[in-house]
Amino acid sequence: MHALILAGGLSHERDVSIRSGRRVSDALRGAVDKVTLVDVDTELIPTLRHSAVDVVWPLVHGATGEDGSLQALLELVGLPFVGTGSHSARVAWNKAVSKAVMLRNGIATPDYVTLPQSLFREVGAEQVLDTVVARFGLPVVVKPVRGGSALGVSIVRDRDDLARAMVHCFAYGDTALVERFVEGTELAMSVLGTGDSARVLPAVETVTDGAYDYDARYNPGRVEYFAPARLSDAQAESAAATALQVHRSMDLRDLSRIDLILDAEGHPQVIDINIAPGMTETSLFPQAAEAAGLDLGAVYREVVETAAARG
């Protein structure tokens, strides 16, 4: 089997994507016959058409890699690939749309509003922000409606910091999602498989010195990880059931990572969906696999073989 790993691209998450691609390539070598790691550039389509490739694993994080675009291209070329199809990827990538789908399916997620940058110019920024605070109180979380790796995300505890958080958010996209802050235990739930065969790996708990932002995620030292998470059996089962429900109801394939918060009452609230979770040395999916006692090479081989068999 020849597995082609796609990494890089031009999003803000390029460096993380390259690190993920290298780690997966290293783990797959020896598990499959041939592994090739390529950047996403203008040579991509010729490479896909003229290489003897059995399966493609797109590990491009951020826009293009997770918004359904790259998946649609692979569908056009006709190559089997690891991960969610283009239509479901588009839904999962847009946080407002995915939240609406989750709520329709009875899955808890923090209360929210989406605000395009143009609205602030049309009706006045301060009035919009005052209305947000009146509705949700403080603290709130501000994040781009499309994006990953916590880029552009702020936890706002003081009204005077809200405008700055919005400006920071709009540097990464033209629409902000503002949601009610939920205090609790932050968990990453990794799901492996598709449909009825999908299974949830042990929860990974993150305890952060400050916000769990881009720096904390990819530079060791600011986060303490517990894999498996420090949960009761009932809490672990509830979190796993929620993650599995998200994975199946959103029609996700092969692997995903569902981030949620276990609130003060012990109820899971979903805060993010990742169809191309990071695979770096500090990433959460590999930690979950290791906590389950799984060999990463064997896990990744299972993933590419399943994708290749779809044809």
TORDO-770462 format. One record per residue (C-alpha): residue number from 1; x, y, z. Coordinates in steps of 0.2 Angstrom, whole numbers. Layout:
N
<pt NUM <X Y Z>>;
...
REM end
This chain:
311
<pt 1 <0 0 0>>;
<pt 2 <6 18 -4>>;
<pt 3 <-1 31 7>>;
<pt 4 <1 49 2>>;
<pt 5 <1 62 17>>;
<pt 6 <-4 79 13>>;
<pt 7 <2 93 24>>;
<pt 8 <7 111 25>>;
<pt 9 <-5 123 14>>;
<pt 10 <-6 141 17>>;
<pt 11 <-17 143 32>>;
<pt 12 <-12 150 49>>;
<pt 13 <-9 132 55>>;
<pt 14 <3 128 41>>;
<pt 15 <17 124 54>>;
<pt 16 <6 113 65>>;
<pt 17 <1 104 49>>;
<pt 18 <18 100 44>>;
<pt 19 <23 94 61>>;
<pt 20 <7 83 61>>;
<pt 21 <11 76 43>>;
<pt 22 <29 71 49>>;
<pt 23 <23 62 64>>;
<pt 24 <10 52 55>>;
<pt 25 <23 48 41>>;
<pt 26 <35 42 54>>;
<pt 27 <23 31 63>>;
<pt 28 <16 24 46>>;
<pt 29 <34 19 40>>;
<pt 30 <35 0 42>>;
<pt 31 <16 -1 45>>;
<pt 32 <13 1 26>>;
<pt 33 <23 -2 10>>;
<pt 34 <26 16 6>>;
<pt 35 <23 33 13>>;
<pt 36 <25 49 4>>;
<pt 37 <23 66 12>>;
<pt 38 <20 81 1>>;
<pt 39 <15 99 3>>;
<pt 40 <-1 106 -4>>;
<pt 41 <4 118 -18>>;
<pt 42 <2 120 -37>>;
<pt 43 <9 103 -40>>;
<pt 44 <-4 94 -30>>;
<pt 45 <-16 89 -44>>;
<pt 46 <-2 82 -55>>;
<pt 47 <5 73 -40>>;
<pt 48 <-12 65 -37>>;
<pt 49 <-15 60 -55>>;
<pt 50 <2 53 -59>>;
<pt 51 <8 45 -43>>;
<pt 52 <3 27 -39>>;
<pt 53 <-7 31 -23>>;
<pt 54 <-19 19 -14>>;
<pt 55 <-25 31 -1>>;
<pt 56 <-23 50 3>>;
<pt 57 <-22 56 21>>;
<pt 58 <-26 75 21>>;
<pt 59 <-18 82 37>>;
<pt 60 <-20 100 32>>;
<pt 61 <-26 110 47>>;
<pt 62 <-37 126 45>>;
<pt 63 <-46 132 30>>;
<pt 64 <-44 122 14>>;
<pt 65 <-39 107 24>>;
<pt 66 <-55 106 35>>;
<pt 67 <-68 116 27>>;
<pt 68 <-72 103 14>>;
<pt 69 <-62 111 -1>>;
<pt 70 <-47 98 -1>>;
<pt 71 <-60 84 2>>;
<pt 72 <-70 90 -13>>;
<pt 73 <-54 90 -24>>;
<pt 74 <-50 72 -19>>;
<pt 75 <-67 67 -23>>;
<pt 76 <-66 75 -40>>;
<pt 77 <-49 66 -43>>;
<pt 78 <-57 50 -37>>;
<pt 79 <-44 45 -24>>;
<pt 80 <-50 37 -8>>;
<pt 81 <-45 47 7>>;
<pt 82 <-44 47 26>>;
<pt 83 <-57 57 35>>;
<pt 84 <-74 65 33>>;
<pt 85 <-82 69 16>>;
<pt 86 <-83 86 9>>;
<pt 87 <-101 89 13>>;
<pt 88 <-100 85 32>>;
<pt 89 <-83 93 33>>;
<pt 90 <-91 110 28>>;
<pt 91 <-104 108 42>>;
<pt 92 <-92 103 55>>;
<pt 93 <-80 117 50>>;
<pt 94 <-92 131 53>>;
<pt 95 <-95 132 72>>;
<pt 96 <-112 141 70>>;
<pt 97 <-119 128 58>>;
<pt 98 <-112 113 68>>;
<pt 99 <-119 121 84>>;
<pt 100 <-136 122 76>>;
<pt 101 <-135 104 70>>;
<pt 102 <-130 98 88>>;
<pt 103 <-144 108 96>>;
<pt 104 <-156 100 83>>;
<pt 105 <-150 83 89>>;
<pt 106 <-151 86 107>>;
<pt 107 <-133 89 110>>;
<pt 108 <-128 102 123>>;
<pt 109 <-117 116 118>>;
<pt 110 <-115 133 126>>;
<pt 111 <-127 147 121>>;
<pt 112 <-120 158 107>>;
<pt 113 <-122 172 94>>;
<pt 114 <-113 175 78>>;
<pt 115 <-109 193 73>>;
<pt 116 <-101 198 57>>;
<pt 117 <-89 212 57>>;
<pt 118 <-100 222 45>>;
<pt 119 <-113 223 59>>;
<pt 120 <-102 233 70>>;
<pt 121 <-99 246 57>>;
<pt 122 <-118 247 53>>;
<pt 123 <-125 249 70>>;
<pt 124 <-111 254 81>>;
<pt 125 <-98 243 90>>;
<pt 126 <-101 248 108>>;
<pt 127 <-120 245 107>>;
<pt 128 <-117 228 100>>;
<pt 129 <-105 224 114>>;
<pt 130 <-116 231 127>>;
<pt 131 <-130 220 121>>;
<pt 132 <-119 204 121>>;
<pt 133 <-115 207 139>>;
<pt 134 <-133 210 144>>;
<pt 135 <-138 194 135>>;
<pt 136 <-124 182 141>>;
<pt 137 <-115 191 156>>;
<pt 138 <-97 189 158>>;
<pt 139 <-86 179 155>>;
<pt 140 <-89 175 137>>;
<pt 141 <-78 166 124>>;
<pt 142 <-75 175 108>>;
<pt 143 <-69 165 93>>;
<pt 144 <-69 165 74>>;
<pt 145 <-84 156 67>>;
<pt 146 <-72 146 56>>;
<pt 147 <-54 141 62>>;
<pt 148 <-44 130 73>>;
<pt 149 <-30 128 85>>;
<pt 150 <-38 142 96>>;
<pt 151 <-31 155 84>>;
<pt 152 <-41 171 87>>;
<pt 153 <-49 164 103>>;
<pt 154 <-51 175 119>>;
<pt 155 <-59 172 136>>;
<pt 156 <-66 189 141>>;
<pt 157 <-69 192 159>>;
<pt 158 <-69 211 159>>;
<pt 159 <-81 222 148>>;
<pt 160 <-66 234 144>>;
<pt 161 <-57 219 135>>;
<pt 162 <-72 214 124>>;
<pt 163 <-68 226 110>>;
<pt 164 <-50 220 109>>;
<pt 165 <-55 202 109>>;
<pt 166 <-67 206 94>>;
<pt 167 <-52 214 84>>;
<pt 168 <-41 199 88>>;
<pt 169 <-55 188 82>>;
<pt 170 <-58 197 66>>;
<pt 171 <-39 196 61>>;
<pt 172 <-44 177 58>>;
<pt 173 <-61 179 49>>;
<pt 174 <-75 191 46>>;
<pt 175 <-87 183 58>>;
<pt 176 <-86 180 76>>;
<pt 177 <-95 168 87>>;
<pt 178 <-98 173 105>>;
<pt 179 <-103 160 117>>;
<pt 180 <-107 159 136>>;
<pt 181 <-91 154 146>>;
<pt 182 <-94 137 154>>;
<pt 183 <-83 133 169>>;
<pt 184 <-78 115 171>>;
<pt 185 <-66 101 166>>;
<pt 186 <-59 103 148>>;
<pt 187 <-59 86 139>>;
<pt 188 <-53 80 122>>;
<pt 189 <-63 65 116>>;
<pt 190 <-55 56 101>>;
<pt 191 <-66 45 91>>;
<pt 192 <-59 31 79>>;
<pt 193 <-70 23 66>>;
<pt 194 <-86 27 56>>;
<pt 195 <-104 24 60>>;
<pt 196 <-109 9 70>>;
<pt 197 <-90 4 71>>;
<pt 198 <-84 20 79>>;
<pt 199 <-77 19 96>>;
<pt 200 <-71 33 108>>;
<pt 201 <-54 33 115>>;
<pt 202 <-50 38 133>>;
<pt 203 <-53 56 137>>;
<pt 204 <-39 67 139>>;
<pt 205 <-40 81 152>>;
<pt 206 <-31 98 149>>;
<pt 207 <-26 109 164>>;
<pt 208 <-19 125 157>>;
<pt 209 <-8 139 164>>;
<pt 210 <-20 153 157>>;
<pt 211 <-30 150 141>>;
<pt 212 <-28 134 131>>;
<pt 213 <-23 145 116>>;
<pt 214 <-11 141 102>>;
<pt 215 <5 144 112>>;
<pt 216 <-1 132 125>>;
<pt 217 <-7 118 113>>;
<pt 218 <10 117 103>>;
<pt 219 <23 123 115>>;
<pt 220 <27 111 130>>;
<pt 221 <26 118 147>>;
<pt 222 <10 127 149>>;
<pt 223 <-2 112 149>>;
<pt 224 <-4 98 161>>;
<pt 225 <-12 83 153>>;
<pt 226 <-21 68 161>>;
<pt 227 <-23 53 150>>;
<pt 228 <-35 46 154>>;
<pt 229 <-44 60 162>>;
<pt 230 <-48 61 181>>;
<pt 231 <-66 56 179>>;
<pt 232 <-79 45 188>>;
<pt 233 <-85 30 178>>;
<pt 234 <-102 39 175>>;
<pt 235 <-93 55 169>>;
<pt 236 <-82 46 157>>;
<pt 237 <-97 36 150>>;
<pt 238 <-107 52 148>>;
<pt 239 <-93 61 139>>;
<pt 240 <-89 47 128>>;
<pt 241 <-108 45 123>>;
<pt 242 <-109 63 119>>;
<pt 243 <-93 62 108>>;
<pt 244 <-100 47 99>>;
<pt 245 <-117 55 96>>;
<pt 246 <-108 70 88>>;
<pt 247 <-97 59 77>>;
<pt 248 <-112 49 71>>;
<pt 249 <-125 63 69>>;
<pt 250 <-112 74 59>>;
<pt 251 <-108 59 48>>;
<pt 252 <-89 60 52>>;
<pt 253 <-78 47 46>>;
<pt 254 <-62 38 52>>;
<pt 255 <-57 49 66>>;
<pt 256 <-62 65 74>>;
<pt 257 <-59 74 90>>;
<pt 258 <-73 82 100>>;
<pt 259 <-69 95 113>>;
<pt 260 <-81 97 127>>;
<pt 261 <-82 104 144>>;
<pt 262 <-89 94 159>>;
<pt 263 <-99 108 168>>;
<pt 264 <-102 110 186>>;
<pt 265 <-117 98 186>>;
<pt 266 <-106 85 177>>;
<pt 267 <-115 88 160>>;
<pt 268 <-105 88 144>>;
<pt 269 <-106 103 133>>;
<pt 270 <-98 102 116>>;
<pt 271 <-86 117 111>>;
<pt 272 <-78 111 96>>;
<pt 273 <-77 98 82>>;
<pt 274 <-61 93 73>>;
<pt 275 <-61 82 58>>;
<pt 276 <-42 83 55>>;
<pt 277 <-36 83 73>>;
<pt 278 <-18 88 76>>;
<pt 279 <-5 73 77>>;
<pt 280 <10 83 84>>;
<pt 281 <20 78 99>>;
<pt 282 <9 88 111>>;
<pt 283 <-8 84 102>>;
<pt 284 <-22 75 110>>;
<pt 285 <-27 61 98>>;
<pt 286 <-10 52 100>>;
<pt 287 <-11 54 119>>;
<pt 288 <-28 46 119>>;
<pt 289 <-22 32 108>>;
<pt 290 <-8 29 119>>;
<pt 291 <-19 30 135>>;
<pt 292 <-29 16 127>>;
<pt 293 <-14 5 125>>;
<pt 294 <-14 6 106>>;
<pt 295 <2 7 95>>;
<pt 296 <1 23 84>>;
<pt 297 <7 14 69>>;
<pt 298 <-6 1 70>>;
<pt 299 <-20 14 73>>;
<pt 300 <-14 24 58>>;
<pt 301 <-13 8 47>>;
<pt 302 <-31 4 52>>;
<pt 303 <-36 21 47>>;
<pt 304 <-28 21 30>>;
<pt 305 <-33 3 26>>;
<pt 306 <-51 7 30>>;
<pt 307 <-51 23 19>>;
<pt 308 <-43 13 5>>;
<pt 309 <-56 0 6>>;
<pt 310 <-69 12 2>>;
<pt 311 <-62 15 -15>>;
REM end
